[in-house]
Amino acid sequence: MDNSHVAVECYAGGAYPTRPRAFTVRGARHIVANISRTWRTPDALWFRVCTEQAALFTLAFYDDEDAWIVLPDISPEEDQR
């Protein structure tokens, strides 16, 4: 997925980003219905999200680059392995 045209709208409580609310990829806006998992790696803050259209994505915010990536996620059945 080309991440050069990604925009993520977030709620920012005490720090940015706290919780993604919506994101736009290739001109299509996706509203986040729920966040099933959040985790941090040394380079990024990750979110596994489900959209209102029941599509699964993984979003990552890279602190050093101040940049987001959006990846299509695996199906719920694969996630149970």
C-alpha positions in Angstrom: 0.0 0.0 0.0 1.3 3.4 -0.9 1.6 5.4 2.3 2.6 8.7 0.7 -1.1 9.7 0.6 -2.1 8.7 4.1 -3.8 11.1 6.5 -4.8 10.0 10.0 -7.2 11.9 12.3 -6.5 11.3 16.0 -7.7 12.1 19.4 -4.7 13.4 21.3 -5.1 13.4 25.1 -1.9 14.0 27.0 0.3 13.0 24.0 -0.1 12.5 20.2 -1.4 10.1 19.0 -3.7 8.7 21.7 -6.4 7.1 19.5 -7.0 7.2 15.7 -10.5 8.2 14.8 -10.4 8.1 11.0 -7.9 7.8 8.2 -7.8 8.5 4.5 -5.9 6.3 2.0 -6.0 6.9 -1.8 -8.8 9.4 -1.3 -11.1 7.0 0.6 -11.9 8.0 4.2 -12.3 5.2 6.8 -13.9 5.8 10.2 -12.5 3.7 13.0 -15.2 1.8 14.7 -13.0 0.2 17.3 -9.4 -0.4 18.3 -8.7 -4.0 19.1 -5.1 -3.7 20.0 -2.4 -1.1 20.7 1.3 -1.7 21.2 4.6 0.1 21.1 7.8 -1.0 19.4 11.1 1.0 19.7 10.2 2.9 16.5 6.5 3.2 16.4 3.1 3.2 18.1 0.8 0.6 16.5 -3.0 0.3 16.4 -5.1 -2.6 15.1 -8.4 -1.1 14.0 -11.7 -2.2 12.5 -13.6 0.4 10.4 -17.3 1.1 10.2 -17.3 -1.1 7.0 -15.8 -4.0 9.1 -12.4 -3.8 7.3 -9.3 -4.5 9.4 -6.2 -2.3 9.2 -3.0 -1.8 11.2 -1.9 1.8 11.6 1.6 2.8 12.9 2.9 6.2 13.9 6.6 6.6 13.6 7.7 9.2 16.1 11.1 10.1 14.6 9.6 10.7 11.1 6.3 12.1 12.3 4.7 9.8 9.8 1.9 7.2 9.6 1.7 4.0 7.7 -1.5 2.0 7.0 -1.5 -1.7 6.3 -4.4 -3.9 5.4 -4.8 -6.4 8.2 -5.3 -10.1 8.2 -8.8 -11.6 8.6 -10.2 -12.3 12.1 -9.8 -16.1 11.5 -6.1 -15.8 10.8 -5.7 -13.5 13.8 -6.9 -16.4 16.1 -3.8 -18.6 15.3 
